[in-house]
Amino acid sequence: MTTASTLLAPVRDLAAGPREFFDRAAARLAAGARPVTFYGQPADDPASLTLTLVLEEEGRLSATRTAVSREKGFHALTRKFPALHAFEREIFEAHGVKPHDHPWLKPVRFSGPEPRQMDRYPFYVVEGAQVHEVAVGPIHAGVIEPGHFRFMCLGEVVHHLEIQLGYQHRGVERLLLQREPRALAPLVETIAGDSSVAHAWAYCDALEALAGLQAGPDVEASRALGLELERIAMHLGGLSGIAGDLAFLQGAATYGRLRTTAINTSMLVCGSRFGRGWARPGALRPGVDAEKAAAIRAALALLARDVAIVNEHLLSARSVQHRLHGVGVVRREQALEIGLVGLAARASGVACDARASLPGDLHAAHPVRALTERSGDCWARTVLRIREIDASIRWLGGLLDAHPALAPSAAPLGALAPDTLAVALREGWRGEVVHCLETDGQGRLRHYAVQDPSLRNWLGLALAVRGNEISDFPICNKSFDLSYCGNDL
């Protein structure tokens, strides 16, 4: 069933000729439509590649597609609409079909058959007698995923940062086509482990739409409870990391302690601190009885009380203010141009929050306001985390008032609609999570495209570091808090 955050359409209704497809896409983007995803997949004709573009405009999702010659490729839209840069780079990388006149046609995750290809990444070079390069990673001095950062510096000032990813590439989209569609949730939950509920909910939305099943209010409420607890926990973890990088140790320790309260609340409900098992197609699981509801309320009350205390100490500390104000700035114009999403966009004044712009029945009944900051710096990204934690705690209180108990239930999923595309979008803590499922003529999965918000936000980090001292990079990096595996898939 179609909602504001879910699109369901027969494939035949999406087809357009190449000229019509690109002319219409350019016109709609120029008129203010926001690109959600743009991806390629094998066409029935081996000499062609199918391209699908999904846009958000006027409070709804829309999709269109065309087929282009693999040999001839297509003219890139990126030069005019830079927000498409990562999508067109990924199309070229995955399918070998060239978007001509692309200004920065470099690997997104370098998913070639030979790991040694990583050594041939085409780094941009800044020339000058006093310019030096600093290479960091892919192995880091800490518990962190692998990624390589190449800084081009003049003295301590960073003039260019290039980020090479792909070390976590697992072939997720291929794996998703090798299993029964109704049993994919355990795999989906590991696409980006800190966004397990967000990815699982988007998957459930798309699969249920294909099966013609409408999730009821209690099911939606249960999933929203899991997602907001995930948002609170990950924002607390991010604040702990930022405080640690600033040597504000009392903040690092306290935010870390409170994160434990949030993830332990998830474990109380679903048995996993990371929300795994929370969302399953056609099911309300786990249930929330009166006893669990009381425990959730108590945890939220503790979080509200203790977070307020540590927030005051963090934000009033002059050392914190000095290290965060004016550092790692991404201007609103830049954020719009490159298509930042989620927290990174909202910290630069772009109100990009699917809970507000694409509300389903649940968020229509319990509205969420997109919170923004204007300065686009590390301070803004820190303050926005704090504000979103407070907002989620309040919002969950209202949700529990409206749904004091959630009884477990399950509805069987029937056959999936044949030759149909389902697109589902959910606003995870980092930004929008997008799942695109397409069936063939027999109702089997033909294609599965996944998008984590990190794919769109890594370039924002690279821009944020420019003009800052290299010692500011850890703070900038943590303020974005992006996922390596979410990008690498």
C-alpha positions as CSV (number, residue, x, y, z in Angstrom):
1,M,0.0,0.0,0.0
2,T,1.3,3.5,-0.9
3,T,1.9,6.1,1.8
4,A,3.9,9.3,1.7
5,S,7.1,7.6,2.6
6,T,6.5,4.5,0.4
7,L,6.0,4.3,-3.4
8,L,4.4,1.3,-5.1
9,A,4.2,1.4,-8.9
10,P,3.9,-1.2,-11.8
11,V,7.2,-1.2,-13.7
12,R,5.4,-0.6,-17.0
13,D,4.1,2.8,-15.7
14,L,7.6,4.1,-15.1
15,A,9.1,3.6,-18.5
16,A,10.3,6.6,-20.6
17,G,12.5,7.1,-23.6
18,P,16.0,8.4,-22.8
19,R,15.4,11.9,-24.1
20,E,12.1,12.2,-22.3
21,F,13.7,10.8,-19.1
22,F,16.6,13.2,-18.9
23,D,14.7,16.2,-20.1
24,R,11.9,15.6,-17.5
25,A,14.5,14.9,-14.8
26,A,16.3,18.1,-15.5
27,A,13.1,20.1,-15.5
28,R,11.9,18.7,-12.2
29,L,15.2,19.1,-10.5
30,A,15.5,22.6,-11.7
31,A,11.9,23.3,-10.3
32,G,13.0,22.1,-6.8
33,A,12.4,18.4,-6.7
34,R,14.9,16.6,-4.4
35,P,16.7,13.6,-5.6
36,V,16.2,10.6,-3.3
37,T,18.1,7.9,-5.3
38,F,19.3,7.2,-8.8
39,Y,20.6,3.7,-9.6
40,G,21.2,1.3,-12.4
41,Q,20.3,-2.4,-12.9
42,P,20.7,-4.9,-15.7
43,A,18.1,-4.6,-18.5
44,D,16.4,-7.5,-20.3
45,D,18.6,-6.5,-23.3
46,P,22.2,-7.2,-22.4
47,A,23.3,-4.2,-24.4
48,S,21.3,-1.8,-22.2
49,L,21.2,-0.6,-18.7
50,T,18.1,0.4,-16.8
51,L,18.2,3.6,-14.9
52,T,15.7,4.5,-12.1
53,L,15.4,8.0,-10.6
54,V,13.4,8.6,-7.4
55,L,12.4,12.1,-6.4
56,E,10.7,13.8,-3.5
57,E,8.4,16.6,-4.6
58,E,5.3,18.2,-3.1
59,G,5.2,15.7,-0.2
60,R,5.4,12.5,-2.2
61,L,7.8,10.1,-3.8
62,S,7.8,9.6,-7.6
63,A,9.9,7.4,-9.8
64,T,10.7,7.2,-13.5
65,R,13.1,5.0,-15.5
66,T,14.7,4.5,-18.9
67,A,17.1,2.2,-20.7
68,V,20.5,3.5,-22.1
69,S,23.1,1.9,-24.3
70,R,25.9,0.3,-22.3
71,E,28.3,1.2,-25.1
72,K,27.2,4.8,-25.5
73,G,26.4,5.7,-21.9
74,F,24.6,8.8,-21.1
75,H,25.2,12.5,-20.5
76,A,25.8,13.1,-16.8
77,L,23.4,15.4,-14.9
78,T,25.9,16.0,-12.1
79,R,27.5,19.1,-13.6
80,K,24.2,20.9,-13.4
81,F,22.8,19.1,-10.4
82,P,25.8,18.1,-8.1
83,A,23.5,16.3,-5.7
84,L,23.5,13.4,-8.2
85,H,27.3,13.0,-8.2
86,A,27.6,9.9,-6.0
87,F,24.7,8.2,-7.8
88,E,26.2,8.6,-11.2
89,R,29.7,7.5,-9.9
90,E,28.1,4.4,-8.5
91,I,26.3,3.6,-11.7
92,F,29.7,3.8,-13.6
93,E,31.5,1.8,-11.0
94,A,29.0,-1.0,-10.7
95,H,27.9,-1.3,-14.4
96,G,30.7,0.2,-16.5
97,V,28.2,2.6,-18.2
98,K,29.8,6.0,-18.4
99,P,28.0,9.2,-17.4
100,H,29.8,11.5,-19.9
101,D,31.0,14.9,-18.7
102,H,30.9,13.9,-15.0
103,P,33.2,16.3,-13.2
104,W,34.5,13.9,-10.5
105,L,34.1,10.3,-11.8
106,K,35.8,8.5,-9.0
107,P,35.1,5.3,-7.2
108,V,32.4,5.3,-4.5
109,R,33.3,1.9,-3.0
110,F,35.6,0.4,-5.6
111,S,33.8,-2.9,-5.7
112,G,36.1,-4.5,-8.2
113,P,37.0,-8.2,-8.2
114,E,40.6,-7.5,-7.1
115,P,41.3,-5.9,-3.7
116,R,44.5,-4.6,-5.2
117,Q,42.5,-2.1,-7.2
118,M,42.3,-0.1,-4.0
119,D,46.0,0.8,-4.5
120,R,45.1,2.5,-7.8
121,Y,42.6,5.1,-6.4
122,P,43.1,8.3,-8.5
123,F,43.8,10.8,-5.7
124,Y,43.6,14.4,-6.5
125,V,47.0,16.1,-6.1
126,V,47.7,19.6,-4.9
127,E,51.0,20.8,-6.2
128,G,53.4,23.3,-4.5
129,A,56.8,23.3,-3.0
130,Q,55.4,23.7,0.5
131,V,52.4,21.4,0.1
132,H,52.6,18.1,1.9
133,E,50.3,15.1,2.1
134,V,49.2,13.3,5.3
135,A,47.8,9.8,4.8
136,V,45.6,8.3,7.6
137,G,44.2,4.7,7.5
138,P,42.7,2.5,6.4
139,I,43.9,0.9,9.7
140,H,43.2,3.3,12.5
141,A,44.5,3.6,16.1
142,G,41.2,2.6,17.7
143,V,38.0,0.6,17.3
144,I,36.9,2.1,14.0
145,E,36.0,0.8,10.6
146,P,38.6,1.0,7.8
147,G,38.8,4.0,5.5
148,H,41.6,6.0,4.0
149,F,41.9,9.8,4.4
150,R,44.4,11.7,2.2
151,F,45.0,15.3,3.4
152,M,46.7,17.9,1.2
153,C,48.1,20.5,3.5
154,L,50.0,23.8,3.6
155,G,51.5,23.9,7.0
156,E,48.7,22.8,9.4
157,V,45.9,24.0,7.1
158,V,43.9,21.4,5.0
159,H,43.4,22.5,1.5
160,H,41.8,19.3,0.2
161,L,40.7,16.0,1.8
162,E,40.0,13.0,-0.3
163,I,38.2,10.0,1.3
164,Q,38.8,6.5,-0.1
165,L,36.3,3.9,1.1
166,G,35.3,0.4,0.0
167,Y,37.2,-1.6,2.5
168,Q,33.9,-2.8,4.0
169,H,32.3,-3.9,0.7
170,R,30.4,-7.1,1.2
171,G,28.2,-7.4,-1.8
172,V,25.0,-6.7,0.2
173,E,22.6,-6.2,-2.7
174,R,23.6,-9.4,-4.3
175,L,23.2,-11.3,-1.1
176,L,19.7,-9.9,-0.7
177,L,18.6,-11.5,-3.9
178,Q,19.9,-15.0,-2.9
179,R,17.4,-15.5,0.0
180,E,13.6,-15.7,0.5
181,P,12.4,-12.1,0.4
182,R,10.3,-12.6,3.6
183,A,13.4,-13.8,5.5
184,L,15.8,-11.0,4.8
185,A,15.4,-9.0,8.0
186,P,18.4,-10.5,9.9
187,L,20.7,-9.6,6.9
188,V,19.1,-6.1,6.4
189,E,19.8,-5.3,10.1
190,T,23.5,-5.7,9.5
191,I,23.8,-3.4,6.5
192,A,24.7,-0.6,9.0
193,G,24.6,-2.0,12.5
194,D,24.0,1.3,14.2
195,S,20.9,1.8,12.1
196,S,19.4,-1.7,12.4
197,V,15.8,-0.5,13.1
198,A,15.8,2.1,10.4
199,H,17.0,-0.4,7.7
200,A,14.6,-3.1,8.9
201,W,11.6,-0.8,8.9
202,A,12.3,0.5,5.4
203,Y,12.6,-3.2,4.2
204,C,9.4,-4.1,6.0
205,D,7.6,-1.1,4.4
206,A,8.7,-2.1,0.9
207,L,7.9,-5.8,1.2
208,E,4.5,-5.2,2.8
209,A,3.7,-2.8,0.0
210,L,4.5,-5.4,-2.5
211,A,2.4,-7.9,-0.6
212,G,-0.6,-5.5,-0.4
213,L,-0.4,-5.4,3.4
214,Q,-1.0,-2.2,5.3
215,A,0.7,-2.0,8.7
216,G,-1.7,-1.1,11.4
217,P,-1.3,1.8,13.9
218,D,0.1,-0.4,16.7
219,V,2.7,-1.9,14.3
220,E,3.8,1.5,13.2
221,A,3.9,2.7,16.8
222,S,6.1,-0.3,17.8
223,R,8.5,0.3,15.0
224,A,8.7,4.0,15.7
225,L,9.4,3.3,19.4
226,G,12.4,1.2,18.3
227,L,13.6,3.8,15.8
228,E,13.5,6.7,18.3
229,L,15.3,4.7,20.9
230,E,17.9,4.0,18.3
231,R,18.1,7.7,17.5
232,I,18.5,8.6,21.1
233,A,21.2,6.0,21.7
234,M,23.3,6.8,18.7
235,H,23.1,10.6,19.3
236,L,24.3,9.9,22.9
237,G,27.1,7.8,21.5
238,G,28.1,10.6,19.1
239,L,28.1,13.2,21.9
240,S,30.3,10.9,23.9
241,G,32.7,10.7,21.1
242,I,32.7,14.4,20.4
243,A,33.3,15.1,24.1
244,G,36.1,12.6,24.2
245,D,37.8,14.2,21.2
246,L,37.6,17.5,23.0
247,A,39.1,16.0,26.2
248,F,35.9,16.9,28.0
249,L,36.0,13.6,29.8
250,Q,33.1,14.1,32.2
251,G,30.9,14.6,29.2
252,A,32.3,11.6,27.4
253,A,31.8,9.3,30.4
254,T,28.3,10.6,31.2
255,Y,26.9,10.5,27.6
256,G,28.4,7.0,27.3
257,R,26.7,5.9,30.5
258,L,23.3,7.3,29.2
259,R,23.7,5.6,25.9
260,T,23.9,2.3,27.9
261,T,20.5,3.2,29.4
262,A,19.0,3.7,25.9
263,I,20.4,0.5,24.4
264,N,19.5,-1.5,27.5
265,T,15.9,-0.2,27.1
266,S,15.9,-1.6,23.5
267,M,17.2,-4.9,24.9
268,L,14.5,-5.0,27.5
269,V,11.9,-4.8,24.7
270,C,13.3,-6.8,21.8
271,G,16.3,-8.8,23.3
272,S,18.9,-6.8,21.4
273,R,20.8,-3.7,22.5
274,F,21.0,-2.7,18.8
275,G,17.3,-3.2,18.0
276,R,17.7,-6.4,16.0
277,G,14.5,-8.4,15.9
278,W,12.4,-5.3,16.4
279,A,10.8,-5.1,12.9
280,R,9.7,-8.1,10.9
281,P,7.4,-8.1,7.8
282,G,3.7,-8.3,8.7
283,A,4.4,-8.6,12.4
284,L,4.2,-6.5,15.6
285,R,7.1,-7.9,17.5
286,P,8.1,-7.4,20.2
287,G,5.1,-6.7,22.3
288,V,5.0,-4.0,25.0
289,D,2.9,-4.7,28.0
290,A,2.2,-2.5,30.9
291,E,5.3,-3.5,32.8
292,K,7.6,-2.8,29.8
293,A,5.8,0.4,29.1
294,A,6.5,1.5,32.7
295,A,10.2,0.6,32.4
296,I,10.5,2.5,29.1
297,R,8.9,5.6,30.8
298,A,11.3,5.3,33.7
299,A,14.3,5.1,31.4
300,L,13.1,8.1,29.4
301,A,12.6,10.1,32.6
302,L,16.2,9.2,33.7
303,L,17.6,10.2,30.3
304,A,15.7,13.5,30.3
305,R,17.0,14.4,33.8
306,D,20.6,13.4,33.4
307,V,21.0,14.5,29.8
308,A,19.9,18.0,30.8
309,I,22.7,18.2,33.5
310,V,25.5,17.1,31.2
311,N,24.3,19.2,28.3
312,E,24.5,22.3,30.5
313,H,28.1,21.5,31.5
314,L,29.1,20.7,27.9
315,L,27.6,23.7,26.2
316,S,28.7,26.2,28.8
317,A,32.4,25.0,28.8
318,R,34.6,27.6,27.1
319,S,37.0,24.9,25.9
320,V,34.1,23.2,24.2
321,Q,32.8,26.4,22.6
322,H,36.3,27.3,21.4
323,R,36.9,23.9,19.7
324,L,33.4,23.7,18.0
325,H,32.4,27.2,17.0
326,G,33.3,28.0,13.4
327,V,35.1,24.6,12.9
328,G,34.1,22.3,10.0
329,V,31.6,24.7,8.4
330,V,29.3,23.5,5.6
331,R,27.2,26.4,4.3
332,R,23.6,25.9,3.5
333,E,24.2,26.5,-0.2
334,Q,26.8,23.8,-0.2
335,A,24.6,21.4,1.7
336,L,21.8,21.9,-0.9
337,E,24.2,21.7,-3.8
338,I,25.7,18.4,-2.9
339,G,22.5,16.9,-1.5
340,L,23.3,16.4,2.1
341,V,20.6,14.6,4.1
342,G,19.7,14.0,7.7
343,L,21.5,15.5,10.6
344,A,24.3,16.9,8.4
345,A,21.8,18.8,6.2
346,R,19.7,20.1,9.1
347,A,22.8,21.4,10.9
348,S,23.3,23.6,7.8
349,G,19.8,25.0,7.9
350,V,18.2,22.5,5.4
351,A,15.0,21.0,6.9
352,C,15.5,17.5,5.4
353,D,13.6,15.1,7.7
354,A,11.3,12.5,6.1
355,R,9.3,12.2,9.3
356,A,8.1,15.8,8.6
357,S,8.2,16.0,4.8
358,L,6.9,12.5,4.0
359,P,4.7,11.6,7.0
360,G,2.7,8.4,7.0
361,D,-0.4,7.9,9.2
362,L,1.7,7.6,12.3
363,H,3.6,10.9,11.9
364,A,0.5,12.6,10.7
365,A,-1.2,11.6,14.0
366,H,2.0,12.4,16.0
367,P,3.8,15.1,14.1
368,V,7.6,15.6,14.1
369,R,9.1,19.0,13.4
370,A,12.3,19.1,11.5
371,L,14.8,20.8,13.8
372,T,17.6,22.8,12.2
373,E,20.6,24.9,13.1
374,R,22.1,27.6,10.9
375,S,25.8,27.7,11.4
376,G,26.7,24.4,9.7
377,D,29.7,23.9,11.9
378,C,30.7,21.3,14.5
379,W,28.8,23.3,17.1
380,A,25.6,23.1,15.1
381,R,25.9,19.3,14.6
382,T,26.6,18.9,18.3
383,V,23.7,21.1,19.5
384,L,21.3,19.5,17.0
385,R,22.1,16.1,18.5
386,I,21.1,17.4,21.9
387,R,17.9,19.0,20.6
388,E,16.9,15.9,18.8
389,I,17.4,13.7,21.9
390,D,15.1,16.0,23.8
391,A,12.6,16.0,21.0
392,S,12.6,12.2,20.7
393,I,12.1,11.7,24.5
394,R,9.1,14.0,24.5
395,W,7.7,12.5,21.3
396,L,8.0,9.0,22.8
397,G,6.1,10.1,25.8
398,G,3.2,11.1,23.6
399,L,3.4,7.9,21.7
400,L,3.2,5.8,24.8
401,D,0.2,7.8,26.0
402,A,-1.6,7.0,22.7
403,H,-0.4,3.3,22.7
404,P,-0.1,2.3,26.4
405,A,0.2,-1.4,25.3
406,L,1.3,-3.1,22.1
407,A,0.2,-6.7,21.8
408,P,2.2,-9.0,19.6
409,S,0.6,-9.9,16.4
410,A,1.3,-11.3,12.9
411,A,-0.3,-11.1,9.5
412,P,0.7,-13.5,6.7
413,L,2.3,-11.9,3.7
414,G,0.7,-13.1,0.5
415,A,2.3,-13.3,-2.9
416,L,4.3,-10.2,-4.0
417,A,2.9,-8.1,-6.8
418,P,4.6,-9.0,-10.1
419,D,6.6,-6.5,-12.2
420,T,6.3,-3.9,-9.5
421,L,8.7,-1.5,-7.9
422,A,8.4,-0.6,-4.2
423,V,10.5,2.3,-2.7
424,A,10.5,2.9,1.1
425,L,12.2,5.7,2.9
426,R,12.7,6.0,6.7
427,E,14.4,8.8,8.6
428,G,17.2,7.0,10.6
429,W,19.2,8.9,13.2
430,R,21.9,9.7,10.5
431,G,19.4,10.5,7.7
432,E,17.2,8.9,5.2
433,V,17.4,5.1,4.6
434,V,16.1,4.0,1.3
435,H,15.2,0.5,0.1
436,C,14.0,-0.2,-3.4
437,L,12.6,-3.7,-4.2
438,E,11.5,-4.8,-7.6
439,T,9.8,-8.0,-8.6
440,D,9.7,-9.9,-11.9
441,G,6.7,-11.4,-13.7
442,Q,6.4,-14.2,-11.2
443,G,6.6,-12.0,-8.2
444,R,10.2,-12.9,-7.3
445,L,12.7,-10.3,-6.4
446,R,14.5,-9.1,-9.5
447,H,16.5,-6.2,-8.0
448,Y,17.2,-4.8,-4.5
449,A,18.8,-1.4,-4.1
450,V,19.8,-0.1,-0.7
451,Q,20.9,3.4,0.3
452,D,22.4,4.5,3.6
453,P,22.6,8.3,4.2
454,S,26.3,8.0,4.5
455,L,26.6,7.6,0.7
456,R,25.4,11.2,0.3
457,N,27.2,12.8,3.3
458,W,30.9,11.7,3.0
459,L,31.6,14.5,0.5
460,G,30.1,17.0,3.1
461,L,32.8,15.9,5.6
462,A,35.5,16.4,2.9
463,L,34.3,20.0,2.3
464,A,33.9,20.7,6.0
465,V,37.6,20.1,6.7
466,R,38.9,22.6,4.0
467,G,40.5,25.6,5.5
468,N,40.7,24.0,9.0
469,E,43.7,22.8,10.8
470,I,44.4,19.1,10.4
471,S,44.0,18.7,14.2
472,D,40.4,19.6,13.7
473,F,39.7,16.6,11.6
474,P,38.8,14.2,14.4
475,I,36.2,16.6,15.7
476,C,34.7,17.2,12.2
477,N,34.7,13.5,11.5
478,K,32.9,12.7,14.7
479,S,30.4,15.5,14.2
480,F,29.3,13.8,11.0
481,D,29.6,10.3,12.4
482,L,29.2,8.5,9.1
483,S,29.1,4.8,8.4
484,Y,31.8,3.1,6.4
485,C,29.9,-0.1,5.9
486,G,26.7,1.8,5.2
487,N,28.5,3.4,2.3
488,D,30.4,0.3,1.2
489,L,27.5,-2.1,1.3
